[in-house]
Amino acid sequence: MKMQNIKNSFPGNLLSALKLFTVKRLRGQKGSTLLEVVLSLGLFGMIGGSFMSGITSSIDRSSIVQERFTAENVASSEIVFLKSLAYDSSSYYPVYGSIPQGYEINIDVVDISPLDYPNTLQKIVVSVYRDNKTVLSVESYKANL
């Protein structure tokens, strides 16, 4: 491609910026100048930094998703277990099975039966905690028909 065609294809500001970084070499001289090396290292550092930032963000998101997934499995298993048990008017239900290390479960049971039909409906809230922080709360209802 001719030099004239290249000049016409770029805006004027870009060409003048490129001319600032053009270094004339003496005949027979090969290799890179210090300016070219510094610029390429700076560009490489910026690209590497943004790549590492993306990787770190991805790892953080992955751990949050894993924590939520575990909490959902624990809570749904607990709800299924509680619904399989006989209706208990004392509102006490045991915790099902083993809980993954670092997680805790709290079961709140509230009698919400209508006055005409006592001991017929309970609201069950299963809360899953990790490091004393609530990860997930799931609520369901248990009927005594």
DSSP file (Angstrom, degrees, kcal/mol; ACC not computed):
  #  RESIDUE AA STRUCTURE BP1 BP2  ACC     N-H-->O    O-->H-N    N-H-->O    O-->H-N    TCO  KAPPA ALPHA  PHI   PSI    X-CA   Y-CA   Z-CA
    1    1 A M              0   0    0      0, 0.0     2,-0.0     0, 0.0     5,-0.0   0.000 360.0 360.0 360.0 136.9    0.0    0.0    0.0
    2    2 A K     >  -     0   0    0      1,-0.1     4,-1.6     4,-0.0     3,-0.2  -0.338 360.0-119.9 -73.4 155.6    1.4    3.4   -0.9
    3    3 A M  H  > S+     0   0    0      1,-0.2     4,-2.3     2,-0.2     5,-0.2   0.846 112.7  58.7 -63.7 -34.2    2.2    5.9    1.9
    4    4 A Q  H  > S+     0   0    0      1,-0.2     4,-1.8     2,-0.2    -1,-0.2   0.905 105.1  49.5 -62.8 -42.1   -0.3    8.4    0.4
    5    5 A N  H  > S+     0   0    0      1,-0.2     4,-1.2     2,-0.2    -1,-0.2   0.882 110.0  51.1 -65.5 -38.3   -3.1    5.9    0.8
    6    6 A I  H  X S+     0   0    0     -4,-1.6     4,-0.8     1,-0.2     3,-0.4   0.919 108.9  51.0 -64.8 -43.2   -2.2    5.2    4.4
    7    7 A K  H >< S+     0   0    0     -4,-2.3     3,-0.5     1,-0.2    -1,-0.2   0.866 110.0  50.0 -62.9 -36.4   -2.1    8.9    5.2
    8    8 A N  H 3< S+     0   0    0     -4,-1.8    -1,-0.2     1,-0.2    -2,-0.2   0.752 105.0  57.9 -74.5 -23.0   -5.6    9.4    3.7
    9    9 A S  H 3< S+     0   0    0     -4,-1.2    -1,-0.2    -3,-0.4    -2,-0.2   0.663 100.8  62.7 -84.3 -14.8   -7.0    6.5    5.7
   10   10 A F  S << S-     0   0    0     -4,-0.8     2,-0.0    -3,-0.5     0, 0.0  -0.828  89.4-107.4-109.4 148.8   -6.2    7.9    9.2
   11   11 A P     >  -     0   0    0      0, 0.0     4,-1.7     0, 0.0     3,-0.3  -0.337  33.8-112.5 -66.0 156.6   -7.4   11.1   10.8
   12   12 A G  H  > S+     0   0    0      1,-0.2     4,-2.1     2,-0.2     5,-0.2   0.856 113.1  55.0 -61.3 -39.1   -4.8   13.9   11.1
   13   13 A N  H  > S+     0   0    0      1,-0.2     4,-1.9     2,-0.2    -1,-0.2   0.868 106.8  51.1 -65.7 -36.1   -4.6   13.8   14.9
   14   14 A L  H  > S+     0   0    0     -3,-0.3     4,-2.3     2,-0.2    -1,-0.2   0.908 109.3  50.0 -68.1 -41.6   -3.7   10.1   14.9
   15   15 A L  H  X S+     0   0    0     -4,-1.7     4,-2.0     1,-0.2    -2,-0.2   0.913 111.2  48.4 -63.7 -42.1   -0.9   10.6   12.3
   16   16 A S  H  X S+     0   0    0     -4,-2.1     4,-1.1     1,-0.2    -1,-0.2   0.860 111.0  51.4 -68.6 -32.6    0.6   13.4   14.2
   17   17 A A  H  X S+     0   0    0     -4,-1.9     4,-0.9     1,-0.2     3,-0.2   0.890 110.1  49.6 -68.0 -38.5    0.5   11.4   17.4
   18   18 A L  H  < S+     0   0    0     -4,-2.3     4,-0.5     1,-0.2     3,-0.4   0.855 105.0  57.7 -67.4 -34.0    2.2    8.5   15.7
   19   19 A K  H >< S+     0   0    0     -4,-2.0     3,-0.8     1,-0.2    -1,-0.2   0.830  98.6  60.8 -66.1 -30.2    4.9   10.8   14.4
   20   20 A L  H 3< S+     0   0    0     -4,-1.1    -1,-0.2     1,-0.2    -2,-0.2   0.861 109.0  42.4 -63.4 -34.5    5.8   11.8   17.9
   21   21 A F  T 3< S+     0   0    0     -4,-0.9     2,-0.5    -3,-0.4    -1,-0.2   0.423  88.8 107.2 -94.5   1.3    6.7    8.2   18.8
   22   22 A T    <   -     0   0    0     -3,-0.8     2,-0.5    -4,-0.5    -3,-0.0  -0.692  53.7-162.6 -81.7 126.6    8.5    7.5   15.6
   23   23 A V        -     0   0    0     -2,-0.5     2,-0.3    10,-0.0    -2,-0.1  -0.941  14.2-132.5-113.1 126.7   12.2    7.2   16.2
   24   24 A K        -     0   0    0     -2,-0.5     2,-0.3     1,-0.0    -2,-0.0  -0.600  23.0-151.7 -78.7 135.8   14.6    7.5   13.3
   25   25 A R        -     0   0    0     -2,-0.3     2,-0.1     4,-0.1     3,-0.1  -0.775  14.8-114.8-106.8 151.1   17.3    4.9   13.3
   26   26 A L    >   -     0   0    0     -2,-0.3     3,-1.8     1,-0.1    -1,-0.0  -0.466  51.0 -80.5 -76.1 156.4   20.8    5.1   11.9
   27   27 A R  T 3  S+     0   0    0      1,-0.3    -1,-0.1    -2,-0.1     3,-0.1  -0.316 115.3  14.1 -60.8 135.4   21.6    2.8    9.0
   28   28 A G  T 3  S+     0   0    0      1,-0.3     2,-0.4    -3,-0.1    -1,-0.3   0.409  92.4 130.6  84.2  -3.9   22.4   -0.7    9.9
   29   29 A Q    <   -     0   0    0     -3,-1.8     2,-0.3     2,-0.0    -1,-0.3  -0.712  33.7-177.0 -88.7 132.7   21.0   -0.3   13.5
   30   30 A K        +     0   0    0     -2,-0.4     2,-0.2    -3,-0.1    -4,-0.0  -0.846  33.4  50.3-124.1 161.4   18.6   -3.1   14.6
   31   31 A G  S    S-     0   0    0     -2,-0.3     2,-0.3     2,-0.0    -2,-0.0  -0.551  82.2 -54.4 109.4-174.2   16.6   -3.6   17.8
   32   32 A S        -     0   0    0     -2,-0.2     2,-0.1     1,-0.0    -2,-0.1  -0.753  43.3-125.1-107.6 150.3   14.2   -1.6   19.9
   33   33 A T     >  -     0   0    0     -2,-0.3     4,-2.0     1,-0.1     5,-0.2  -0.470  30.1-108.6 -85.7 165.5   14.7    1.8   21.5
   34   34 A L  H  > S+     0   0    0      1,-0.2     4,-2.6     2,-0.2     5,-0.2   0.879 119.2  55.3 -61.1 -39.3   14.2    2.4   25.2
   35   35 A L  H  > S+     0   0    0      1,-0.2     4,-2.5     2,-0.2    -1,-0.2   0.906 107.5  48.6 -62.1 -42.9   11.0    4.3   24.5
   36   36 A E  H  > S+     0   0    0      2,-0.2     4,-2.4     1,-0.2    -1,-0.2   0.898 112.5  48.5 -64.7 -40.4    9.5    1.5   22.5
   37   37 A V  H  X S+     0   0    0     -4,-2.0     4,-2.4     2,-0.2    -2,-0.2   0.925 112.4  47.9 -65.9 -44.9   10.4   -1.0   25.3
   38   38 A V  H  X S+     0   0    0     -4,-2.6     4,-2.3     1,-0.2    -2,-0.2   0.918 113.5  47.9 -63.0 -43.9    8.9    1.2   28.0
   39   39 A L  H  X S+     0   0    0     -4,-2.5     4,-2.4     1,-0.2    -1,-0.2   0.910 112.6  47.9 -64.3 -42.2    5.7    1.8   26.0
   40   40 A S  H  X S+     0   0    0     -4,-2.4     4,-2.5     2,-0.2    -1,-0.2   0.896 112.1  49.4 -67.8 -38.2    5.3   -1.9   25.3
   41   41 A L  H  X S+     0   0    0     -4,-2.4     4,-2.4     2,-0.2    -2,-0.2   0.898 111.4  49.9 -65.5 -39.7    5.9   -2.8   28.9
   42   42 A G  H  X S+     0   0    0     -4,-2.3     4,-2.1     2,-0.2    -2,-0.2   0.919 112.5  46.6 -63.4 -43.9    3.3   -0.2   30.1
   43   43 A L  H  X S+     0   0    0     -4,-2.4     4,-2.3     2,-0.2    -2,-0.2   0.914 112.7  49.7 -64.7 -43.1    0.8   -1.5   27.6
   44   44 A F  H  X S+     0   0    0     -4,-2.5     4,-2.6     1,-0.2    -2,-0.2   0.890 110.2  51.7 -62.1 -40.0    1.4   -5.1   28.6
   45   45 A G  H  X S+     0   0    0     -4,-2.4     4,-2.5     2,-0.2    -2,-0.2   0.892 109.5  49.1 -64.2 -41.2    1.1   -4.1   32.3
   46   46 A M  H  X S+     0   0    0     -4,-2.1     4,-2.1     2,-0.2    -2,-0.2   0.921 113.6  45.8 -65.7 -43.5   -2.3   -2.4   31.7
   47   47 A I  H  X S+     0   0    0     -4,-2.3     4,-2.1     1,-0.2    -2,-0.2   0.925 114.6  47.9 -65.4 -44.2   -3.6   -5.4   29.8
   48   48 A G  H  X S+     0   0    0     -4,-2.6     4,-2.5     2,-0.2    -2,-0.2   0.885 110.6  52.1 -63.6 -39.3   -2.3   -7.8   32.5
   49   49 A G  H  X S+     0   0    0     -4,-2.5     4,-2.1     2,-0.2    -1,-0.2   0.911 110.9  46.2 -64.0 -43.3   -3.8   -5.7   35.3
   50   50 A S  H  X S+     0   0    0     -4,-2.1     4,-1.9     2,-0.2    -1,-0.2   0.877 112.3  51.8 -68.6 -35.5   -7.3   -5.6   33.7
   51   51 A F  H  X S+     0   0    0     -4,-2.1     4,-2.1     2,-0.2    -2,-0.2   0.928 110.7  47.4 -64.3 -45.0   -7.1   -9.4   33.0
   52   52 A M  H  X S+     0   0    0     -4,-2.5     4,-2.5     1,-0.2    -2,-0.2   0.864 109.4  54.3 -65.4 -36.4   -6.1  -10.1   36.7
   53   53 A S  H  X S+     0   0    0     -4,-2.1     4,-2.2     1,-0.2    -1,-0.2   0.905 109.0  48.5 -63.0 -41.7   -8.9   -7.8   37.9
   54   54 A G  H  X S+     0   0    0     -4,-1.9     4,-2.1     2,-0.2    -2,-0.2   0.891 111.0  49.8 -64.9 -40.5  -11.4   -9.8   35.8
   55   55 A I  H  X S+     0   0    0     -4,-2.1     4,-2.2     2,-0.2    -2,-0.2   0.921 111.4  48.9 -64.5 -44.5  -10.1  -13.1   37.1
   56   56 A T  H  X S+     0   0    0     -4,-2.5     4,-2.3     1,-0.2    -2,-0.2   0.913 111.6  49.1 -61.9 -44.0  -10.4  -11.9   40.7
   57   57 A S  H  X S+     0   0    0     -4,-2.2     4,-2.3     1,-0.2    -1,-0.2   0.894 110.4  51.4 -62.5 -40.5  -13.9  -10.7   40.2
   58   58 A S  H  X S+     0   0    0     -4,-2.1     4,-2.1     2,-0.2    -2,-0.2   0.893 109.4  49.4 -64.7 -41.1  -14.9  -14.0   38.6
   59   59 A I  H  X S+     0   0    0     -4,-2.2     4,-2.0     2,-0.2    -2,-0.2   0.904 110.6  50.6 -65.6 -41.6  -13.5  -16.0   41.5
   60   60 A D  H  X S+     0   0    0     -4,-2.3     4,-1.8     1,-0.2    -2,-0.2   0.929 111.6  47.4 -61.8 -45.2  -15.3  -13.8   44.0
   61   61 A R  H  X S+     0   0    0     -4,-2.3     4,-2.5     1,-0.2    -1,-0.2   0.882 108.8  55.6 -63.4 -38.5  -18.6  -14.3   42.2
   62   62 A S  H  X S+     0   0    0     -4,-2.1     4,-2.3     1,-0.2    -1,-0.2   0.904 107.2  48.5 -62.3 -42.0  -18.0  -18.0   42.0
   63   63 A S  H  X S+     0   0    0     -4,-2.0     4,-2.2     2,-0.2    -1,-0.2   0.870 111.3  50.6 -68.3 -35.2  -17.7  -18.3   45.8
   64   64 A I  H  X S+     0   0    0     -4,-1.8     4,-2.3     2,-0.2    -2,-0.2   0.918 111.5  47.7 -66.5 -43.3  -20.9  -16.3   46.3
   65   65 A V  H  X S+     0   0    0     -4,-2.5     4,-2.6     2,-0.2    -2,-0.2   0.906 111.7  50.5 -63.7 -41.8  -22.8  -18.5   43.9
   66   66 A Q  H  X S+     0   0    0     -4,-2.3     4,-2.3     2,-0.2    -2,-0.2   0.910 110.5  49.5 -62.8 -42.8  -21.4  -21.6   45.6
   67   67 A E  H  X S+     0   0    0     -4,-2.2     4,-2.2     2,-0.2    -2,-0.2   0.917 113.2  46.0 -62.7 -44.4  -22.4  -20.3   49.0
   68   68 A R  H  X S+     0   0    0     -4,-2.3     4,-2.5     2,-0.2    -2,-0.2   0.903 111.3  52.6 -65.9 -41.6  -26.0  -19.5   47.8
   69   69 A F  H  X S+     0   0    0     -4,-2.6     4,-2.1     2,-0.2    -2,-0.2   0.919 110.5  47.3 -60.5 -45.4  -26.3  -22.9   46.1
   70   70 A T  H  X S+     0   0    0     -4,-2.3     4,-2.5     1,-0.2    -1,-0.2   0.914 111.8  50.5 -62.6 -43.8  -25.3  -24.7   49.2
   71   71 A A  H  X S+     0   0    0     -4,-2.2     4,-2.7     1,-0.2     5,-0.2   0.895 109.3  51.0 -63.1 -40.2  -27.7  -22.7   51.3
   72   72 A E  H  X S+     0   0    0     -4,-2.5     4,-2.6     2,-0.2     5,-0.2   0.909 111.1  48.2 -64.1 -41.6  -30.6  -23.4   48.9
   73   73 A N  H  X S+     0   0    0     -4,-2.1     4,-2.1     2,-0.2    -2,-0.2   0.920 113.6  46.6 -64.3 -43.9  -29.9  -27.1   49.0
   74   74 A V  H  X S+     0   0    0     -4,-2.5     4,-2.0     2,-0.2    -2,-0.2   0.933 115.5  45.8 -64.2 -46.1  -29.8  -27.1   52.8
   75   75 A A  H  X S+     0   0    0     -4,-2.7     4,-2.4     1,-0.2    -2,-0.2   0.915 113.7  47.4 -66.1 -44.0  -32.9  -25.1   53.2
   76   76 A S  H  X S+     0   0    0     -4,-2.6     4,-2.3    -5,-0.2    -1,-0.2   0.888 111.6  51.1 -68.0 -36.5  -35.0  -27.0   50.6
   77   77 A S  H  X S+     0   0    0     -4,-2.1     4,-2.2    -5,-0.2    -1,-0.2   0.903 111.3  49.0 -62.7 -40.6  -33.9  -30.4   52.2
   78   78 A E  H  X S+     0   0    0     -4,-2.0     4,-2.7     2,-0.2    -2,-0.2   0.906 110.5  49.6 -66.1 -42.3  -35.0  -29.0   55.6
   79   79 A I  H  X S+     0   0    0     -4,-2.4     4,-2.2     2,-0.2    -2,-0.2   0.923 111.6  48.6 -63.3 -45.0  -38.4  -27.9   54.3
   80   80 A V  H  X S+     0   0    0     -4,-2.3     4,-1.2     1,-0.2    -1,-0.2   0.910 112.9  48.8 -62.0 -42.1  -39.0  -31.3   52.6
   81   81 A F  H  X S+     0   0    0     -4,-2.2     4,-0.9     1,-0.2     3,-0.4   0.929 110.8  49.6 -63.1 -45.8  -38.1  -33.0   55.8
   82   82 A L  H >< S+     0   0    0     -4,-2.7     3,-0.5     1,-0.2    -2,-0.2   0.867 109.5  51.6 -63.5 -36.6  -40.3  -30.8   58.0
   83   83 A K  H 3< S+     0   0    0     -4,-2.2    -1,-0.2     1,-0.2    -2,-0.2   0.773 105.0  57.1 -71.7 -23.9  -43.3  -31.4   55.7
   84   84 A S  H 3< S+     0   0    0     -4,-1.2    -1,-0.2    -3,-0.4    -2,-0.2   0.705  93.2  86.9 -78.8 -18.6  -42.8  -35.1   55.9
   85   85 A L  S << S-     0   0    0     -4,-0.9     3,-0.1    -3,-0.5     2,-0.1  -0.382  92.0 -94.1 -78.4 158.5  -43.1  -35.1   59.7
   86   86 A A        -     0   0    0      1,-0.1     2,-0.1    -2,-0.1    -1,-0.1  -0.384  53.5 -87.6 -67.6 150.8  -46.4  -35.3   61.5
   87   87 A Y        -     0   0    0     56,-0.1     2,-0.6    -3,-0.1    -1,-0.1  -0.400  43.7-159.3 -61.9 130.2  -48.0  -32.0   62.5
   88   88 A D    >   -     0   0    0     -2,-0.1     3,-1.5     1,-0.1    -1,-0.1  -0.953  12.6-163.4-118.6 113.9  -46.7  -30.9   65.9
   89   89 A S  T 3  S+     0   0    0     -2,-0.6    -1,-0.1     1,-0.3    30,-0.1   0.671  88.5  67.6 -71.4 -15.0  -48.8  -28.4   67.7
   90   90 A S  T 3  S-     0   0    0      2,-0.2    -1,-0.3     1,-0.0     3,-0.1   0.584 104.0-130.1 -79.2  -8.1  -45.9  -27.5   70.0
   91   91 A S    <   +     0   0    0     -3,-1.5     2,-0.5     1,-0.2    18,-0.2   0.755  63.2 132.1  65.8  26.9  -44.1  -26.0   67.0
   92   92 A Y        +     0   0    0     16,-0.1    -1,-0.2    -4,-0.0    -2,-0.2  -0.946  26.0 168.5-111.5 126.7  -40.9  -27.9   67.7
   93   93 A Y        -     0   0    0     -2,-0.5    14,-0.1    14,-0.1   -11,-0.1  -0.995  29.8-121.5-133.3 141.3  -39.2  -29.7   64.8
   94   94 A P        -     0   0    0      0, 0.0     2,-0.3     0, 0.0    -2,-0.0  -0.327  31.5-101.5 -77.1 162.5  -35.7  -31.2   64.7
   95   95 A V        -     0   0    0     -2,-0.1     2,-0.4    10,-0.1     4,-0.0  -0.671  40.3-119.4 -82.8 138.2  -33.0  -30.3   62.2
   96   96 A Y        -     0   0    0     -2,-0.3   -18,-0.1     2,-0.1    -1,-0.0  -0.637  54.7 -47.4 -85.1 130.5  -32.6  -32.8   59.4
   97   97 A G  S    S-     0   0    0     -2,-0.4     2,-0.3   -19,-0.0    -2,-0.0   0.113  95.8 -24.7  55.3-157.1  -29.4  -34.6   58.8
   98   98 A S        -     0   0    0      3,-0.0    -2,-0.1     0, 0.0     3,-0.0  -0.684  54.7-142.1 -95.6 147.1  -25.9  -33.0   58.7
   99   99 A I        -     0   0    0     -2,-0.3     3,-0.1     4,-0.1     4,-0.1  -0.875  31.9-100.6-106.3 137.4  -25.3  -29.4   57.9
  100  100 A P    >   -     0   0    0      0, 0.0     3,-2.0     0, 0.0    -1,-0.1  -0.197  51.8 -86.7 -56.7 149.1  -22.2  -28.5   55.9
  101  101 A Q  T 3  S+     0   0    0      1,-0.3     3,-0.1    -3,-0.0    -3,-0.0  -0.317 115.0  23.4 -60.2 134.0  -19.3  -27.1   57.9
  102  102 A G  T 3  S+     0   0    0      1,-0.3    29,-0.9    -3,-0.1     2,-0.3   0.295 102.9 103.4  93.3  -8.6  -19.5  -23.4   58.5
  103  103 A Y  E <   -A  130   0A   0     -3,-2.0    -1,-0.3    27,-0.2     2,-0.3  -0.772  48.6-167.4-107.2 152.0  -23.3  -23.3   58.0
  104  104 A E  E     -A  129   0A   0     25,-2.2    25,-2.9    -2,-0.3     2,-0.4  -0.963   7.6-148.5-133.9 152.8  -26.0  -23.0   60.7
  105  105 A I  E     -A  128   0A   0     -2,-0.3     2,-0.4    23,-0.2    23,-0.2  -0.965   7.0-169.1-123.8 139.6  -29.8  -23.4   60.4
  106  106 A N  E     -A  127   0A   0     21,-2.3    21,-2.8    -2,-0.4     2,-0.6  -0.998   7.4-160.2-125.3 129.6  -32.5  -21.7   62.4
  107  107 A I  E     -A  126   0A   0     -2,-0.4     2,-0.5    19,-0.2    19,-0.2  -0.944   6.3-172.6-112.8 120.1  -36.1  -23.0   62.2
  108  108 A D  E     -A  125   0A   0     17,-2.7    17,-2.9    -2,-0.6     2,-0.5  -0.953   2.5-172.8-111.2 126.5  -38.9  -20.6   63.2
  109  109 A V  E     -A  124   0A   0     -2,-0.5     2,-0.4   -18,-0.2    15,-0.2  -0.980   2.2-176.6-122.3 126.2  -42.4  -22.1   63.4
  110  110 A V  E     -A  123   0A   0     13,-2.5    13,-3.1    -2,-0.5     2,-0.6  -0.983  25.5-129.9-125.5 130.4  -45.4  -19.8   64.0
  111  111 A D  E     +A  122   0A   0     -2,-0.4    11,-0.2    11,-0.2    -2,-0.0  -0.692  31.1 168.9 -78.6 118.4  -49.0  -21.1   64.5
  112  112 A I        +     0   0    0      9,-2.0    10,-0.2    -2,-0.6    -1,-0.1  -0.070  22.0 147.2-119.4  31.0  -51.2  -19.0   62.1
  113  113 A S        -     0   0    0      8,-0.5     6,-0.1     1,-0.1     2,-0.0  -0.362  53.7-107.9 -67.8 145.1  -54.3  -21.1   62.4
  114  114 A P    >   -     0   0    0      0, 0.0     3,-0.9     0, 0.0     6,-0.1  -0.364  29.6-113.5 -66.1 155.9  -57.7  -19.4   62.2
  115  115 A L  T 3  S+     0   0    0      1,-0.3    -2,-0.1     3,-0.1     0, 0.0   0.827 116.1  56.2 -62.4 -32.1  -59.6  -19.1   65.5
  116  116 A D  T 3  S+     0   0    0      1,-0.3    -1,-0.3     2,-0.0    -3,-0.0   0.774 116.4  35.5 -71.2 -24.8  -62.3  -21.4   64.3
  117  117 A Y  S X  S-     0   0    0     -3,-0.9     3,-0.5     4,-0.0    -1,-0.3  -0.704  81.8-165.2-130.7  79.3  -59.8  -24.2   63.5
  118  118 A P  T 3   +     0   0    0      0, 0.0    -3,-0.1     0, 0.0    -6,-0.0  -0.276  69.6  17.5 -67.4 152.7  -57.0  -24.2   66.1
  119  119 A N  T 3  S+     0   0    0      2,-0.1     3,-0.1     1,-0.1   -30,-0.1   0.887  92.8 109.6  55.7  46.2  -53.8  -26.2   65.4
  120  120 A T  S <  S+     0   0    0     -3,-0.5    24,-2.6     1,-0.3     2,-0.4   0.576  70.1  37.3-121.5 -16.4  -54.4  -26.5   61.7
  121  121 A L  E     - B   0 143A   0     22,-0.2    -9,-2.0    -4,-0.2    -8,-0.5  -0.986  55.2-178.3-146.6 132.0  -51.8  -24.2   60.0
  122  122 A Q  E     -AB 111 142A   0     20,-2.5    20,-2.5    -2,-0.4     2,-0.6  -0.975  20.1-142.0-128.0 142.0  -48.1  -23.3   60.7
  123  123 A K  E     -AB 110 141A   0    -13,-3.1   -13,-2.5    -2,-0.4     2,-0.5  -0.911  21.8-162.7 -99.4 125.9  -45.8  -20.9   59.0
  124  124 A I  E     -AB 109 140A   0     16,-3.2    16,-2.8    -2,-0.6     2,-0.5  -0.944   7.4-171.9-114.8 126.2  -42.2  -22.4   58.9
  125  125 A V  E     -AB 108 139A   0    -17,-2.9   -17,-2.7    -2,-0.5     2,-0.6  -0.974   3.5-166.3-119.1 120.4  -39.2  -20.2   58.1
  126  126 A V  E     -AB 107 138A   0     12,-3.3    12,-2.8    -2,-0.5     2,-0.4  -0.929   7.7-169.2-106.3 118.6  -35.8  -21.9   57.6
  127  127 A S  E     -AB 106 137A   0    -21,-2.8   -21,-2.3    -2,-0.6     2,-0.5  -0.914   6.8-155.7-110.4 133.4  -32.9  -19.5   57.7
  128  128 A V  E     -AB 105 136A   0      8,-3.4     7,-2.9    -2,-0.4     8,-1.5  -0.930  13.7-169.8-110.8 129.4  -29.4  -20.6   56.7
  129  129 A Y  E     -AB 104 134A   0    -25,-2.9   -25,-2.2    -2,-0.5     2,-0.4  -0.859  13.0-172.8-117.8 149.9  -26.4  -18.7   58.1
  130  130 A R  E >  S-AB 103 133A   0      3,-2.5     3,-1.2    -2,-0.3   -27,-0.2  -0.957  81.1  -7.1-141.0 126.0  -22.7  -18.7   57.3
  131  131 A D  T 3  S-     0   0    0    -29,-0.9     3,-0.1    -2,-0.4   -28,-0.1   0.894 129.3 -59.3  54.8  43.3  -20.3  -16.8   59.5
  132  132 A N  T 3  S+     0   0    0      1,-0.2     2,-0.4     0, 0.0    -1,-0.3   0.674 114.9 115.6  60.9  21.2  -23.2  -15.3   61.4
  133  133 A K  E <  S-B  130   0A   0     -3,-1.2    -3,-2.5     0, 0.0     2,-0.4  -0.964  73.0-113.8-118.7 137.6  -24.6  -13.7   58.3
  134  134 A T  E     +B  129   0A   0     -2,-0.4    -5,-0.2    -5,-0.2     3,-0.1  -0.556  34.5 173.5 -70.9 122.9  -28.0  -14.7   56.8
  135  135 A V  E     -     0   0A   0     -7,-2.9     2,-0.3    -2,-0.4    -6,-0.2   0.811  66.1  -7.4 -93.4 -40.7  -27.4  -16.4   53.4
  136  136 A L  E     -B  128   0A   0     -8,-1.5    -8,-3.4   -65,-0.1     2,-0.4  -0.984  50.8-161.5-159.6 142.1  -30.9  -17.4   52.7
  137  137 A S  E     -B  127   0A   0     -2,-0.3     2,-0.4   -10,-0.2   -10,-0.2  -0.999  13.5-174.4-127.5 130.7  -34.4  -17.6   54.3
  138  138 A V  E     -B  126   0A   0    -12,-2.8   -12,-3.3    -2,-0.4     2,-0.4  -0.977   5.1-162.3-124.5 135.1  -37.1  -19.9   52.9
  139  139 A E  E     +B  125   0A   0     -2,-0.4     2,-0.3   -14,-0.2   -14,-0.2  -0.913  15.2 160.6-120.5 149.9  -40.7  -20.0   54.2
  140  140 A S  E     -B  124   0A   0    -16,-2.8   -16,-3.2    -2,-0.4     2,-0.4  -0.889  29.8-117.0-150.3 176.9  -43.3  -22.6   53.8
  141  141 A Y  E     -B  123   0A   0     -2,-0.3     2,-0.4   -18,-0.2   -18,-0.2  -0.954  12.8-158.3-128.6 145.9  -46.6  -23.7   55.4
  142  142 A K  E     -B  122   0A   0    -20,-2.5   -20,-2.5    -2,-0.4     2,-0.3  -0.989  12.9-160.2-125.4 127.3  -47.6  -26.9   57.1
  143  143 A A  E     -B  121   0A   0     -2,-0.4     2,-0.6   -22,-0.2   -22,-0.2  -0.822  14.5-152.9-110.6 146.7  -51.3  -27.8   57.4
  144  144 A N              0   0    0    -24,-2.6   -58,-0.0    -2,-0.3    -2,-0.0  -0.848 360.0 360.0-114.4  90.3  -53.0  -30.3   59.7
  145  145 A L              0   0    0     -2,-0.6    -1,-0.1     0, 0.0   -25,-0.1   0.434 360.0 360.0 -99.7 360.0  -56.0  -31.4   57.8
